[in-house]
């Protein structure tokens, strides 16, 4: 049982929201059959749980179509996924555990990691962007800061307000979607590389064309078309217009 979100939320609820979040990164909606398969739970039980999650305001459930997170559910799911992937990074990079062991360990620990411990862990790991298990992107924190580099210079994180906007990485945008850059992840060298490309805070970005794995994306930066490396695209976060 976790209370890190201001109220008691069961691990079961967090696991559902986490699963829906991961599915929603690939599709607009998570299918009941997909959730059932991932959680190894009967479809009828999943449907019953989704209706309960909808009553509690965590999801919107569309019968026969799928389910999507509300803003409330998204915030909780993103946070638990972030903690899971930071823990995986810690177990692998710092404790040197075997790769095949870190996922289950992280699943057992993610529900009890406090917000303060999560932030300290992120600083210790020097603001990573991918977990070592499956190289999935680590969601950004909810602190209202322009970049991880700026966060590294802050002495008292408690004084930083929470971010209100729901940000999306350029790598997860849909073709022809447009957004304005609100956060850039990475150290000073990585940020400088983006600055040299004309990618700065408040710049307008439009995704023109997605690309196969490891191939660059075609994006419009203001009125200038460029090819953006796939790994860099996941470090640039925009508020969709």
ROSE-337174 format. One record per atom (N, C-alpha, C): y, x, z. Coordinates in pm, whole numbers. Atoms other than C-alpha are relative to their C-alpha. Layout:
REM ROSE-337174
{pt {Y X Z}} ...
END
This chain:
REM ROSE-337174
{pt {-120 84 0}} {pt {0 0 0}} {pt {124 87 0}} {pt {-121 -80 14}} {pt {335 140 -104}} {pt {123 -82 37}} {pt {-125 68 -28}} {pt {683 58 22}} {pt {118 77 -57}} {pt {-104 -89 50}} {pt {880 311 -185}} {pt {99 -74 -89}} {pt {-91 76 85}} {pt {1045 38 -392}} {pt {82 -102 79}} {pt {-79 88 -81}} {pt {1209 -138 -98}} {pt {-78 -119 55}} {pt {86 104 -53}} {pt {923 -384 -36}} {pt {-144 45 -19}} {pt {140 -37 8}} {pt {550 -368 10}} {pt {-58 -43 -134}} {pt {64 28 128}} {pt {377 -343 -328}} {pt {-138 64 3}} {pt {136 -52 -9}} {pt {2 -303 -347}} {pt {-27 100 -112}} {pt {42 -97 102}} {pt {-163 -19 -536}} {pt {-54 -72 -122}} {pt {54 78 112}} {pt {-335 -283 -749}} {pt {111 -45 -94}} {pt {-114 43 82}} {pt {0 -420 -868}} {pt {58 120 -74}} {pt {-56 -118 64}} {pt {131 -70 -938}} {pt {-89 48 -115}} {pt {91 -43 106}} {pt {-180 13 -1141}} {pt {12 -90 -124}} {pt {-21 92 112}} {pt {-131 -297 -1356}} {pt {131 34 -72}} {pt {-130 -29 61}} {pt {237 -218 -1414}} {pt {-3 134 -72}} {pt {13 -132 62}} {pt {153 146 -1490}} {pt {-74 -10 -134}} {pt {78 17 122}} {pt {-106 42 -1749}} {pt {81 -71 -108}} {pt {-83 74 96}} {pt {131 -207 -1914}} {pt {109 90 -54}} {pt {-106 -93 41}} {pt {406 57 -1923}} {pt {-53 96 -108}} {pt {55 -97 95}} {pt {183 310 -2102}} {pt {-30 -66 -135}} {pt {29 72 123}} {pt {74 49 -2356}} {pt {128 -37 -75}} {pt {-124 46 62}} {pt {431 -67 -2417}} {pt {73 111 -73}} {pt {-63 -111 70}} {pt {535 282 -2530}} {pt {-48 8 -145}} {pt {57 -4 135}} {pt {312 238 -2835}} {pt {21 -133 -74}} {pt {-19 132 60}} {pt {357 -136 -2893}} {pt {100 -77 84}} {pt {-96 81 -75}} {pt {609 -397 -2791}} {pt {-67 -75 114}} {pt {73 74 -103}} {pt {344 -583 -2595}} {pt {-134 66 29}} {pt {134 -45 -38}} {pt {31 -485 -2404}} {pt {-95 -118 -11}} {pt {97 107 18}} {pt {-275 -689 -2496}} {pt {-89 -12 124}} {pt {87 26 -114}} {pt {-490 -849 -2227}} {pt {-131 78 -12}} {pt {127 -70 20}} {pt {-804 -697 -2380}} {pt {15 151 25}} {pt {-25 -143 -23}} {pt {-648 -347 -2368}} {pt {10 31 149}} {pt {-14 -19 -145}} {pt {-553 -383 -2002}} {pt {-136 -12 66}} {pt {135 21 -54}} {pt {-902 -514 -1926}} {pt {-87 125 -19}} {pt {80 -118 30}} {pt {-1061 -214 -2094}} {pt {44 121 83}} {pt {-50 -116 -73}} {pt {-837 43 -1926}} {pt {-30 -8 149}} {pt {21 16 -144}} {pt {-874 -101 -1576}} {pt {-144 -36 35}} {pt {142 35 -20}} {pt {-1242 -195 -1625}} {pt {-12 -127 84}} {pt {-2 129 -68}} {pt {-1173 -550 -1511}} {pt {-22 -110 -104}} {pt {28 109 92}} {pt {-1293 -876 -1670}} {pt {129 -62 -53}} {pt {-120 59 60}} {pt {-1040 -1032 -1912}} {pt {53 -121 76}} {pt {-44 120 -73}} {pt {-1033 -1357 -1712}} {pt {75 38 128}} {pt {-67 -47 -121}} {pt {-937 -1167 -1397}} {pt {136 61 -33}} {pt {-127 -58 44}} {pt {-667 -977 -1588}} {pt {102 -110 -28}} {pt {-89 112 31}} {pt {-519 -1303 -1717}} {pt {55 -63 127}} {pt {-42 58 -128}} {pt {-508 -1443 -1365}} {pt {103 89 69}} {pt {-92 -93 -64}} {pt {-335 -1130 -1236}} {pt {134 5 -74}} {pt {-124 -3 77}} {pt {-80 -1129 -1519}} {pt {87 -122 31}} {pt {-76 120 -36}} {pt {20 -1486 -1432}} {pt {65 18 137}} {pt {-57 -26 -133}} {pt {71 -1375 -1069}} {pt {116 100 -11}} {pt {-108 -97 20}} {pt {280 -1076 -1185}} {pt {122 -66 -61}} {pt {-112 72 59}} {pt {491 -1313 -1392}} {pt {72 -83 106}} {pt {-61 77 -108}} {pt {549 -1537 -1090}} {pt {87 89 89}} {pt {-74 -94 -86}} {pt {668 -1230 -897}} {pt {113 71 -73}} {pt {-112 -55 75}} {pt {908 -1133 -1175}} {pt {-20 139 -58}} {pt {27 -135 51}} {pt {736 -813 -1290}} {pt {-26 5 -150}} {pt {35 3 142}} {pt {624 -921 -1637}} {pt {36 -135 -60}} {pt {-5 126 74}} {pt {667 -1184 -1904}} {pt {-131 -10 -77}} {pt {133 14 59}} {pt {328 -1315 -2014}} {pt {3 -105 -110}} {pt {7 90 115}} {pt {277 -1468 -2358}} {pt {-147 -25 -30}} {pt {142 32 18}} {pt {-59 -1644 -2377}} {pt {-44 26 -144}} {pt {62 -36 128}} {pt {-279 -1516 -2664}} {pt {76 111 -76}} {pt {-77 -104 68}} {pt {-14 -1257 -2755}} {pt {3 131 79}} {pt {-6 -122 -79}} {pt {28 -1013 -2469}} {pt {100 -13 113}} {pt {-88 -2 -116}} {pt {255 -910 -2185}} {pt {99 114 -14}} {pt {-99 -106 -1}} {pt {575 -710 -2148}} {pt {68 5 136}} {pt {-63 -19 -129}} {pt {754 -569 -1845}} {pt {140 -58 1}} {pt {-140 35 -22}} {pt {1072 -721 -1710}} {pt {72 128 44}} {pt {-74 -118 -47}} {pt {1349 -481 -1606}} {pt {-50 42 139}} {pt {52 -28 -135}} {pt {1217 -507 -1249}} {pt {-134 71 -7}} {pt {132 -61 14}} {pt {861 -426 -1354}} {pt {7 136 -66}} {pt {-15 -126 72}} {pt {973 -150 -1591}} {pt {42 112 95}} {pt {-50 -101 -92}} {pt {1160 34 -1316}} {pt {-111 52 91}} {pt {109 -39 -89}} {pt {860 35 -1083}} {pt {-106 77 -77}} {pt {104 -65 79}} {pt {613 127 -1357}} {pt {41 140 -43}} {pt {-48 -130 43}} {pt {826 412 -1489}} {pt {-2 100 115}} {pt {-4 -87 -116}} {pt {864 553 -1141}} {pt {-140 49 38}} {pt {135 -39 -39}} {pt {491 551 -1066}} {pt {-62 92 -105}} {pt {49 -89 106}} {pt {409 709 -1405}} {pt {63 138 14}} {pt {-69 -128 -20}} {pt {670 977 -1341}} {pt {-64 79 115}} {pt {59 -68 -116}} {pt {521 1057 -1000}} {pt {-141 50 -33}} {pt {136 -42 39}} {pt {168 1067 -1141}} {pt {3 128 -83}} {pt {-2 -115 91}} {pt {261 1315 -1413}} {pt {60 125 64}} {pt {-51 -116 -74}} {pt {467 1537 -1183}} {pt {-108 57 92}} {pt {110 -47 -86}} {pt {172 1554 -943}} {pt {-103 75 -81}} {pt {94 -72 87}} {pt {-58 1649 -1230}} {pt {52 141 -31}} {pt {-61 -129 29}} {pt {183 1928 -1320}} {pt {-12 93 120}} {pt {8 -79 -123}} {pt {190 2049 -959}} {pt {-142 48 25}} {pt {140 -35 -26}} {pt {-189 2044 -921}} {pt {-50 107 -96}} {pt {47 -94 102}} {pt {-240 2237 -1244}} {pt {77 131 3}} {pt {-82 -119 12}} {pt {53 2480 -1250}} {pt {11 78 132}} {pt {-22 -65 -129}} {pt {95 2553 -877}} {pt {-132 23 75}} {pt {125 -14 -74}} {pt {-242 2484 -716}} {pt {-116 53 -85}} {pt {100 -57 93}} {pt {-437 2598 -1025}} {pt {-133 -74 4}} {pt {123 78 5}} {pt {-690 2315 -1010}} {pt {-47 -13 -144}} {pt {55 16 135}} {pt {-921 2259 -1305}} {pt {59 -125 -66}} {pt {-60 109 75}} {pt {-784 2033 -1576}} {pt {-74 -131 19}} {pt {77 124 -9}} {pt {-1068 1783 -1543}} {pt {12 -68 137}} {pt {-12 57 -134}} {pt {-988 1730 -1174}} {pt {136 -62 29}} {pt {-136 34 -42}} {pt {-615 1668 -1180}} {pt {35 -148 -19}} {pt {-37 140 24}} {pt {-603 1314 -1321}} {pt {-39 -88 119}} {pt {47 83 -110}} {pt {-814 1153 -1047}} {pt {75 33 129}} {pt {-76 -41 -119}} {pt {-632 1356 -780}} {pt {138 -63 -2}} {pt {-134 57 13}} {pt {-296 1239 -913}} {pt {-2 -151 23}} {pt {13 145 -21}} {pt {-415 876 -918}} {pt {-6 -34 149}} {pt {14 24 -144}} {pt {-503 904 -549}} {pt {130 27 75}} {pt {-120 -43 -72}} {pt {-167 1062 -456}} {pt {128 -72 -43}} {pt {-126 51 57}} {pt {89 884 -677}} {pt {62 -113 81}} {pt {-51 118 -70}} {pt {119 572 -460}} {pt {68 35 132}} {pt {-55 -35 -130}} {pt {216 760 -145}} {pt {112 103 -8}} {pt {-105 -101 14}} {pt {465 1012 -286}} {pt {137 -65 13}} {pt {-132 59 -22}} {pt {814 935 -155}} {pt {96 43 -110}} {pt {-102 -35 99}} {pt {1123 941 -376}} {pt {56 139 26}} {pt {-54 -132 -35}} {pt {1256 1245 -189}} {pt {-97 110 -40}} {pt {100 -100 35}} {pt {929 1434 -235}} {pt {-10 15 -152}} {pt {5 -6 147}} {pt {926 1342 -605}} {pt {113 86 -56}} {pt {-114 -77 49}} {pt {1274 1490 -656}} {pt {-15 148 32}} {pt {23 -140 -37}} {pt {1186 1808 -468}} {pt {-107 61 -89}} {pt {107 -47 87}} {pt {871 1837 -676}} {pt {52 30 -139}} {pt {-60 -20 132}} {pt {1069 1801 -998}} {pt {81 130 -3}} {pt {-79 -123 -9}} {pt {1306 2079 -886}} {pt {-91 123 6}} {pt {94 -112 -14}} {pt {1015 2304 -784}} {pt {-63 36 -134}} {pt {66 -21 129}} {pt {854 2258 -1127}} {pt {99 30 -113}} {pt {-108 -33 95}} {pt {1190 2330 -1298}} {pt {13 -105 -110}} {pt {-31 113 88}} {pt {1231 1986 -1454}} {pt {-88 -5 -124}} {pt {92 2 116}} {pt {918 1963 -1675}} {pt {17 -125 -84}} {pt {-10 118 86}} {pt {903 1726 -1970}} {pt {-136 -55 -43}} {pt {133 49 37}} {pt {525 1699 -2031}} {pt {-100 33 110}} {pt {107 -31 -95}} {pt {221 1672 -1805}} {pt {-108 80 -73}} {pt {98 -88 65}} {pt {-59 1925 -1871}} {pt {-129 -69 -41}} {pt {128 67 25}} {pt {-344 1672 -1878}} {pt {-12 -45 -145}} {pt {6 54 136}} {pt {-269 1489 -2204}} {pt {130 21 -76}} {pt {-129 -33 63}} {pt {79 1625 -2286}} {pt {90 -122 -20}} {pt {-88 116 6}} {pt {235 1284 -2232}} {pt {133 33 65}} {pt {-134 -25 -49}} {pt {606 1275 -2164}} {pt {15 -49 144}} {pt {-33 40 -136}} {pt {720 1265 -1800}} {pt {127 -84 -5}} {pt {-122 83 3}} {pt {966 975 -1764}} {pt {113 65 79}} {pt {-115 -57 -71}} {pt {1316 1073 -1657}} {pt {22 -75 131}} {pt {-31 63 -127}} {pt {1441 1001 -1307}} {pt {112 -102 -20}} {pt {-102 104 12}} {pt {1690 725 -1231}} {pt {134 42 58}} {pt {-128 -48 -50}} {pt {1972 947 -1105}} {pt {104 -1 -112}} {pt {-106 12 100}} {pt {2301 895 -1286}} {pt {65 136 -24}} {pt {-47 -133 35}} {pt {2340 1250 -1416}} {pt {-17 20 -151}} {pt {6 -16 146}} {pt {2397 1375 -1774}} {pt {-116 86 -49}} {pt {107 -90 45}} {pt {2120 1639 -1780}} {pt {-73 61 119}} {pt {76 -69 -104}} {pt {1851 1820 -1581}} {pt {73 127 44}} {pt {-75 -120 -34}} {pt {2069 2130 -1597}} {pt {107 -30 104}} {pt {-102 41 -98}} {pt {2347 1947 -1414}} {pt {-65 -31 134}} {pt {72 33 -124}} {pt {2091 1824 -1160}} {pt {-35 127 76}} {pt {37 -126 -65}} {pt {1988 2184 -1089}} {pt {114 60 80}} {pt {-116 -55 -70}} {pt {2340 2257 -968}} {pt {45 -88 117}} {pt {-39 93 -106}} {pt {2359 1962 -729}} {pt {-70 37 131}} {pt {57 -36 -130}} {pt {2308 2041 -361}} {pt {-49 -123 77}} {pt {37 121 -74}} {pt {2290 1686 -226}} {pt {-26 -114 -98}} {pt {38 104 95}} {pt {2099 1449 -453}} {pt {29 -139 55}} {pt {-24 131 -60}} {pt {2152 1164 -206}} {pt {136 -56 -35}} {pt {-135 46 33}} {pt {2516 1149 -313}} {pt {11 -51 -143}} {pt {-4 42 140}} {pt {2427 1075 -678}} {pt {-42 -146 -11}} {pt {39 141 16}} {pt {2426 703 -769}} {pt {-117 -15 -97}} {pt {112 28 89}} {pt {2132 545 -950}} {pt {50 -44 -136}} {pt {-33 41 136}} {pt {2142 497 -1325}} {pt {-32 -148 -18}} {pt {19 143 22}} {pt {2181 135 -1431}} {pt {-70 -26 -134}} {pt {52 25 134}} {pt {2096 162 -1801}} {pt {-150 27 -9}} {pt {140 -26 33}} {pt {1739 140 -1929}} {pt {1 89 -125}} {pt {-11 -96 109}} {pt {1724 454 -2144}} {pt {-133 17 -73}} {pt {117 -21 86}} {pt {1483 523 -2431}} {pt {14 135 -68}} {pt {-7 -128 70}} {pt {1396 862 -2575}} {pt {9 -24 -150}} {pt {-11 12 146}} {pt {1480 918 -2942}} {pt {-139 -6 -61}} {pt {137 -1 52}} {pt {1109 988 -2998}} {pt {-70 -134 11}} {pt {61 132 -18}} {pt {1026 634 -2881}} {pt {81 -112 -64}} {pt {-80 101 69}} {pt {1293 456 -3087}} {pt {-76 -54 -121}} {pt {56 60 121}} {pt {1199 223 -3371}} {pt {91 32 -119}} {pt {-84 -27 116}} {pt {1319 290 -3728}} {pt {118 -96 -10}} {pt {-127 72 14}} {pt {1680 179 -3782}} {pt {62 -41 134}} {pt {-63 24 -130}} {pt {1740 149 -3407}} {pt {113 100 21}} {pt {-117 -84 -25}} {pt {2073 285 -3293}} {pt {26 5 149}} {pt {-31 -14 -141}} {pt {2172 420 -2954}} {pt {104 108 24}} {pt {-99 -101 -37}} {pt {2426 631 -2770}} {pt {-60 89 108}} {pt {65 -95 -91}} {pt {2311 948 -2589}} {pt {63 -6 139}} {pt {-45 9 -139}} {pt {2332 915 -2211}} {pt {-60 109 89}} {pt {65 -102 -82}} {pt {2096 1188 -2084}} {pt {-75 97 -89}} {pt {73 -104 73}} {pt {1956 1518 -2212}} {pt {-81 80 101}} {pt {88 -70 -93}} {pt {1657 1679 -2043}} {pt {-19 144 -45}} {pt {32 -138 32}} {pt {1591 2051 -2021}} {pt {91 99 70}} {pt {-82 -105 -61}} {pt {1728 2382 -1901}} {pt {121 28 -89}} {pt {-125 -29 69}} {pt {2055 2536 -2017}} {pt {-24 44 -145}} {pt {29 -48 136}} {pt {1898 2709 -2321}} {pt {-38 -115 -92}} {pt {43 115 82}} {pt {1739 2386 -2442}} {pt {118 -91 -33}} {pt {-118 83 22}} {pt {2061 2193 -2398}} {pt {94 66 -101}} {pt {-86 -73 95}} {pt {2254 2465 -2584}} {pt {-52 -16 -143}} {pt {59 17 133}} {pt {2011 2433 -2876}} {pt {38 -135 -59}} {pt {-38 133 46}} {pt {2087 2062 -2896}} {pt {149 -8 -30}} {pt {-145 -1 23}} {pt {2461 2120 -2865}} {pt {34 65 -133}} {pt {-23 -69 127}} {pt {2446 2360 -3159}} {pt {-32 -89 -120}} {pt {36 94 106}} {pt {2296 2074 -3362}} {pt {98 -118 -3}} {pt {-96 110 -7}} {pt {2588 1848 -3269}} {pt {-47 -117 83}} {pt {55 107 -84}} {pt {2381 1647 -3023}} {pt {59 13 140}} {pt {-71 -3 -127}} {pt {2603 1574 -2723}} {pt {-1 -138 64}} {pt {-9 128 -69}} {pt {2652 1302 -2464}} {pt {98 -93 -73}} {pt {-78 108 62}} {pt {2792 975 -2601}} {pt {-3 4 -153}} {pt {17 -2 145}} {pt {2698 1076 -2958}} {pt {-88 -118 -42}} {pt {80 111 53}} {pt {2564 785 -3166}} {pt {-115 55 -84}} {pt {121 -45 69}} {pt {2208 836 -3292}} {pt {-72 -120 -61}} {pt {80 103 66}} {pt {2015 627 -3545}} {pt {-129 64 -50}} {pt {127 -51 51}} {pt {1645 684 -3610}} {pt {-22 -56 -139}} {pt {18 43 138}} {pt {1597 673 -3986}} {pt {-147 -13 -36}} {pt {140 -2 41}} {pt {1231 758 -4016}} {pt {-84 74 104}} {pt {94 -67 -89}} {pt {941 837 -3782}} {pt {-81 100 -81}} {pt {76 -104 71}} {pt {697 1116 -3866}} {pt {-136 18 66}} {pt {131 -29 -59}} {pt {332 1215 -3816}} {pt {13 102 113}} {pt {3 -92 -113}} {pt {232 1428 -3519}} {pt {54 138 -39}} {pt {-59 -134 14}} {pt {435 1752 -3487}} {pt {93 15 -121}} {pt {-95 -6 111}} {pt {650 1666 -3789}} {pt {137 -50 48}} {pt {-134 40 -47}} {pt {1030 1629 -3748}} {pt {35 -143 -37}} {pt {-53 133 27}} {pt {1202 1293 -3728}} {pt {127 11 -83}} {pt {-127 5 71}} {pt {1485 1199 -3962}} {pt {95 -90 78}} {pt {-95 76 -79}} {pt {1786 1090 -3760}} {pt {141 17 -56}} {pt {-141 -5 37}} {pt {2150 1016 -3820}} {pt {80 27 127}} {pt {-87 -37 -111}} {pt {2387 1193 -3580}} {pt {142 -31 -44}} {pt {-125 54 53}} {pt {2710 999 -3619}} {pt {-20 -29 -149}} {pt {18 24 143}} {pt {2733 1021 -4002}} {pt {-74 113 -71}} {pt {65 -118 56}} {pt {2525 1335 -4050}} {pt {-152 -11 18}} {pt {145 9 -7}} {pt {2152 1326 -4133}} {pt {-61 136 29}} {pt {69 -125 -33}} {pt {1931 1592 -3973}} {pt {-148 -30 23}} {pt {139 9 -40}} {pt {1563 1660 -3910}} {pt {-10 52 143}} {pt {7 -32 -142}} {pt {1489 1665 -3537}} {pt {-145 27 40}} {pt {135 -35 -45}} {pt {1184 1843 -3392}} {pt {-53 -108 94}} {pt {59 110 -77}} {pt {942 1595 -3235}} {pt {11 25 150}} {pt {-5 -25 -144}} {pt {932 1768 -2896}} {pt {142 -15 55}} {pt {-139 16 -44}} {pt {1312 1775 -2877}} {pt {40 -147 6}} {pt {-38 142 5}} {pt {1331 1405 -2963}} {pt {-34 -72 130}} {pt {38 64 -126}} {pt {1160 1321 -2633}} {pt {86 47 117}} {pt {-91 -49 -105}} {pt {1429 1508 -2437}} {pt {140 -56 -15}} {pt {-130 61 23}} {pt {1720 1303 -2573}} {pt {-15 -150 26}} {pt {15 137 -41}} {pt {1769 962 -2413}} {pt {126 -80 -31}} {pt {-113 81 45}} {pt {1988 684 -2546}} {pt {-7 -139 63}} {pt {-10 143 -33}} {pt {2107 340 -2445}} {pt {7 -72 -133}} {pt {10 70 128}} {pt {2007 111 -2732}} {pt {119 -94 -15}} {pt {-117 85 27}} {pt {2306 -66 -2891}} {pt {-44 -132 -64}} 
END
